[in-house]
Amino acid sequence: MKKIVGKHLYGSMYDLKEERAYEDQKFLEKIVIESVKAANANLIEVKSWKMEGEKGGVSVIALVSESHIAIHTWKEYKYATYDIYTCGDHTDPWKALDVLKEMLKPSRWTVNYSDRSQITI
């Protein structure tokens, strides 16, 4: 029997204290790459998009061998959402979340966890 180990964290971050979080695309890419490293995942590619305007923000997604890590920010609301999904015993999505919290400096955040593990024959 082989075991599939999937760990999925997702949630919101409110009142971000880090000003660069809203518009600095390169800064957010750096944060996501650092979170990939912290999770012990294997980076395949990072893509990002900047949305202009009053309700603009930045979206960054890292495709990793073990799944993905994504963040989306909204400038007007000083708000971000994140999605961290890793597979394998060797990965730790909680460490990736620690990097996001440390670098974005939210005043509060939510965390949802879904166990995506399964035993197969």
C-alpha positions in Angstrom: 0.0 0.0 0.0 1.1 3.5 -0.8 0.1 6.5 1.3 -0.8 9.8 -0.3 -0.1 12.6 2.2 -1.8 15.9 1.3 -2.0 18.9 3.6 -4.0 21.9 2.6 -4.1 25.3 4.4 -6.1 28.3 3.2 -7.4 31.4 4.8 -7.4 35.2 5.1 -5.0 37.9 6.5 -6.5 41.2 7.7 -5.0 44.6 8.1 -1.6 43.9 6.6 1.1 46.1 8.1 3.6 45.6 5.3 2.9 48.3 2.8 4.7 46.6 0.0 2.1 43.7 0.2 -0.4 45.6 -1.9 1.5 46.6 -5.0 5.1 45.3 -5.0 4.9 42.3 -7.2 8.6 41.4 -6.8 8.3 41.5 -3.0 5.3 39.2 -3.1 7.1 36.8 -5.4 10.0 36.7 -3.0 7.6 36.0 -0.1 6.1 33.1 -2.0 9.5 31.7 -3.0 10.6 31.9 0.7 7.4 30.1 1.8 8.1 27.3 -0.8 11.6 26.8 0.7 10.2 26.9 4.3 7.7 24.2 3.4 10.5 22.0 1.9 8.7 21.9 -1.4 10.3 21.8 -4.9 9.7 24.9 -6.9 8.7 24.4 -10.6 7.6 28.0 -11.6 6.3 31.2 -10.1 3.8 33.5 -11.9 2.4 36.8 -10.8 -0.1 39.4 -11.9 -0.7 43.0 -10.8 -4.1 44.5 -11.0 -4.3 48.2 -11.1 -6.9 50.6 -9.8 -8.5 51.4 -6.5 -9.3 47.8 -5.7 -6.1 46.5 -7.3 -3.6 44.1 -5.8 -1.2 41.3 -6.7 -1.7 37.6 -7.2 1.2 35.2 -7.0 1.2 31.4 -7.5 4.0 29.0 -7.2 3.7 25.6 -8.8 5.6 23.1 -6.8 6.2 19.4 -7.5 4.0 18.8 -4.4 1.1 21.1 -5.5 1.0 24.9 -5.1 1.3 28.0 -2.9 -0.7 31.1 -3.8 -1.4 34.6 -2.4 -3.8 37.3 -3.5 -3.8 40.8 -2.1 -6.3 43.7 -2.2 -4.8 47.2 -1.7 -8.1 48.9 -0.7 -8.8 46.5 2.1 -5.2 45.8 3.3 -6.3 42.2 2.9 -4.8 38.9 1.5 -5.9 35.4 1.0 -3.6 32.4 0.8 -3.7 28.8 -0.4 -1.0 26.4 0.6 -1.3 22.8 -0.6 1.5 20.3 -0.3 1.8 16.6 -0.7 4.4 14.2 0.8 5.7 13.5 4.3 8.7 15.8 3.6 6.6 19.0 3.3 5.2 21.3 6.0 2.7 23.9 4.9 2.6 25.3 8.4 6.1 26.6 8.0 5.1 28.2 4.7 2.3 30.0 6.5 4.7 31.2 9.2 6.8 32.9 6.4 3.6 34.6 5.0 2.6 35.9 8.5 6.1 37.1 9.3 6.6 39.0 6.1 3.1 40.4 5.6 2.5 41.3 9.2 -1.3 40.8 9.4 -3.0 42.0 12.6 -5.1 38.8 12.5 -5.6 35.8 10.2 -7.7 32.8 9.7 -6.6 29.2 9.0 -8.6 26.4 7.5 -7.0 23.0 7.2 -8.1 20.1 5.1 -6.4 16.7 5.3 -6.1 15.5 1.6 -4.4 12.2 2.6 -5.5 8.8 1.4 -4.3 5.3 1.5 -4.2 3.6 -1.9 -3.6 0.0 -2.9 
